[in-house]
Amino acid sequence: MKEHAVSPSPTAEQTLLSVRDLAVDFELEGGVLRAVDRISYDVRPGEIVGIVGESGSGKSVSVLAVLRLLNVYTTGASVTGEVRFEGRDLFALTAKQMREIRGKDITLIFQDPSSSWHPVLRIGRQVAEVSVAHDTMRPNRVREHVEGLFESVGIPNPRVRYEQYPHEYSGGMKQRAMIAMAIANKPKLVIADEPTTALDVTIQSQVLELLRNVTADTGAALILISHDIGVIAEMADRVIVMYGGRVMEEGPVEQVLVSSRHPYTKGLLASLPQIDKTMSRLPTIPGAPPQMFQASAGCPFEPRCGLANDRERCREERPSLRQCGEDQFSACHFFEEL
């Protein structure tokens, strides 16, 4: 099989977002914690890319780094690598230029809608601020625009809801309003970070369907971050599996889920409940996630991997992403054995 440092890139015309060798370190009292360890991937216009992995695998930190938000909210963060959006190097832009992109061309939906809204400002006004900040829309048209957004995401009585405060919205309605804010300026890329975590199962399904529909209607690409591989299976065109700050496997979602070529992905899939089988206990991946204060020289999954069998190569040599199928890539030295 042909070997790659990263999966082969689409042409410049086909690439909306290009991430290369992105690494994020945090300087803490216990030492330097490497939260993201040289990951690379591409996002094409209009596609849905799922990023899946356990808590602490680096999913959310990686997209905050892409948006250059870590230095705003986190002290001691060091980010290296290259991120290009429509060919522009985001890490080379001024703070003002980056603010022009965030909220307009790239938008972010946070996982907890209850803590994402200013509690003493009306929700309609908060959504309107995003439209005004990135548009030349006349003030007398802004309210009409926001009410139209509310209607498009299924918020009833938009005129009444515009005047209400966050505490008057349910969790599901807050997330719908967050999606309305995200699409207010017709972005080219929407990043949804665990958008259904704080919602009950029925509302989760509605929010995911809404995300699928609004991105299809606007033509925006979507990066969907989740620890739930079932959500990714339902939503994504392509999936990136992360573990220990690294990309373990990448490829078309059906291909990866049906014919996984990495032991970690197989472990995630095996832990899902199956309606056609009766199990007294769900299978689990043995062991615990890696300590991130010391980046592993070899594969970070090696201590928990049933395929490694104490092989020196797994302990000492970092596996690169290698092609293991059509547009499918695995960071495992011995994926042929699966």
N, C-alpha and C positions, 0 to 999 in steps of 0.2 A: 504493500500500500504506500501511496505517496505521503510524505510527511510535510506538515505545515506548522509554522509558529502560530498562525491563526488560520481560521477558515478563509478560503479564497474570497477576495473582496469583489463586490459588484463594481461595475464601472462607475466613474464619477457621476454620470447622469442617473444611475440607478440608486445611488446612495444618498440618503437624507442625513443620517448621523453615522459618523465613523469614529469608533473608540479604539485606540491603540496603546497597549502597554500601560493602562491606567493603574496606578498604585496609590494607596492612601495609607499613611502612617499617622499614628497618634502618639505623642510623647506624654507618657503617664509616669506616675511615681514608680511603678513596677518595671518600667523600661519602655521600649518602643513597641507599640502594638500595630502590626500590619493587618489592617482590616480588609483591604483589597490588594490583591497580589498580581499585578501585571495582567489585567484582563483585556481582551480585544473582541470586538464584535461590530457588526454593521446593522443598521435599520434602513429598510427600503421605504420609499413613499407608499403610504396607504396600507402597510402590513401591520399585523398585530404580533408583537414579539413578547413572549412570556419569559420572565426570569423567575426561576423557582429554586428553593433551597431552604434548609433549616434556618431558624432564627440565629442570627450571628454569622451568617455565611457571607455577608458583605453586599447584599442586594440593595438595600436602601442607601447605604453609604456611597455606593458606586454612582447612583443617579444624583445624589446631592453633590458629589464631586463634579459630575458632568455639568451641572447647572451652576457650579461655582458658589454653592451655598454653604459649604463647610466652614470657610473662614469667617462667614458672617455669624454662624450659630455655634461654632465649636472652636475652642482655643487649642492650640497645640497640634493642629492638623497640617500635614504636609502632603501635597498632591503632586504627582508627576505623571508624565505620559502625554498623549496628544488626543484632543477631541475636536473633530471638525463637524460643523453643521452646515450643510449645503456648500461645503468646501471652505468655509471660514473657520479659522483656528480660534475656538472659543477661549482658550487660555491666553491668547495674545490680545484679546479685546480689552478696552478700558472698562472700568466699572459702569460708566454711563452707557456704553455700547451694549454691554451684557444685560443691563436692565431693560433696554429696548427690545431684546430678544425674549427674555423671560416674561411670561404673561401675555406675549403676543404670538411669537412663532413657536415657542415651546412653553407648555403649561404643565403644572404639577397638581395632582389631586392627592391630598394627604389621607392617611388611613383612619384618622379619628375625626369625623366631622364635628363632634361636639366641642373639640378644643381648637378648631381651625377658624372659628368666627369670633370677631370682636363682640363681646357680650352686650355692650351698651350702644351699638350702632345698628340701625335697621339693616336687614339683610339686603334689601333692594339697593340701598345706598352703597353697601360694600361691593356688590356686583357692578354697580354703575361706575364706581371709582376705577375699576379695571378697564372698562370701556373708554372712559375719559382719558386715562393715563396713556393709552396707546393708540388713540384715534382722534381724528379731527371732527368727530360727530358733534353737531350742534346740541347745546344743553337741553333744548326743548324736545329733542329726539331721543335722548338717552333713556328716559323712563319707558318710552314705547318700546325701545330695543330690549331693555331688560325684561319687561313683561312678556315680550315675544319669546325670549329665551326660556323664561319660566314655563310658558305654555309648551315649548318644544321638548322640555325634559319631564313633562307630566306633573308639574306643580299646579294644583287647582286654584281657581280664583286669584290669578296673578296680580290683579290690582290690589286686592286685600293683602296678599302675602308680601308684596313689595314693602308695605309699611310695618310689617311685623319684625320682632326681635328674635334672635336665635333661640331663646328659651321657649318661644311659641311654636317652634318647628319640632317635629319628631326627628329621630335619628336618620330615618330614610329620606325625609324631606330636606334635611340639612345636606345630605350627600348629593341629592338631586340639584340643590342650589349650588353646591361646589362644582358639579359638572357643568352647570349653566355658566358659572364664572370661567371655567376652563375653556369653554368653546366660544366665549363672548367675542373674541377677536379673530375667529376662524384660524386657529393655530395649525401648523403643519405637523407638529408632534405633541401628543398628550402623554404624560407619564403618570400612571396611576399606581400609587404605593399602597398595597394592601387595602384597596378601597372598600372592601366589604367586611373587614375584621370586626368592627364594632356593631354590626347589624345582625338581626336574626335571619334565619335561613330563607324565609320567604322574601324578605326585602333584599337579601343578597342577590337572589336570582333576578329580581327586577332591576337592580342597579347594574348588574353585569350586562343584561340585555340592553339597557339604556346606553351603556358605554359602547357596546357593539354598534348600535343603531346610529348614535350621533357621530361616531368616527367614520362610519360608512357614508353618512349623509354629507359630512364636511370634507371627506377625502383625507383626513388626518391619519398619520401613523399613530400606533398606540404601543407603549411599553407598559406591560402589566406585570407588576411585581406581586408575588404571592408565595406563601409557604405551602399552599394547597395545590397539589399537582392535579387534582380533579378540576379545579377552576381553570388552570392553564390548558388542560385537555379540551375543555369546553370552548375556550375563547380564542386561543392563539393559533396563528399560522406556523410560527416557528418558536422553538423553546431553547432557552439557555439554562443549563443546570449548574448552579454554583455550590461550592463547598469549600470551607476554609479560606474564603477570599479568592478562590480561583474558579475558572470555568472548567467543569468536568466533562460536559457533553453539550453538543449543539446540533440542531438539525430541524427538519420539518416535524411538527408536533406528532403527527400520526406515526411517522417512521421511528421517532425516538421512543414513543410509548409502546409501540407494538414490537419493535426490535431494538431494544436498548443495547448499547455496546459499552456501558460503563457499570461497574459493580454498585456504585452509589445510586445511580438512577434506578437500577434493578431493585435495590433495597427500598427506595421510596415507593416504587410501584407495588412491591410485595406487602407493604404496610397498609395499603388501602383495603377497606372492607369490600367484600364481593357478595353481591346479592344471590349468586347461584351456589354459594358455599356456606356451610355452617362451621364456624370456628369458635372455639371457646375463648381463644385469645388471639389478638392480631399479632403477626410477626413484627419484630422490631430489629433495628440495626444495632448490633452489640457495641458496647463501649460508649464513649462520649465525644462530642466535637473537639477539635484540636485547640490547644492553648495558642492564642494568636501572638503572644509576646515573642515567640521565636518561630520565624518562618521555616517551614520544613524544607530541607534540601531535596528531599524526594517527594513522593506523593502524599498530600496531607491526609488522604483517606486510608493510607497503608495500615495504621494500627487497628482499624475496624474492618478491613477488607478480607473476605474469605478467599479471594483469588490470589492475594499476595503471597501467602504461605511462607512468610519470613524470607522472601527473596531480597537479596542485597540491592538489586536494581531498583526495586520499589522504594527502599529506604533511602537510597543515596542519589538517585537521578530523577530530576524533575521531568515528568512526562509532558510532552508537548501535544497540542491538538493535532491528531492525525486523521486523515480521511478514512472512514470505515464503511461508507455507503454513499449513495448519491446525495450530495449536499449534507452529509452527516459526518460529525467529527467527534472523536473521543480522546480524552487525555488519560489514557490507560496504556501501559506498556504491553499488556497481554490481552487486549480486547478480543483478539482472534480466538481465545479460549472460551469466550462466553457463548 
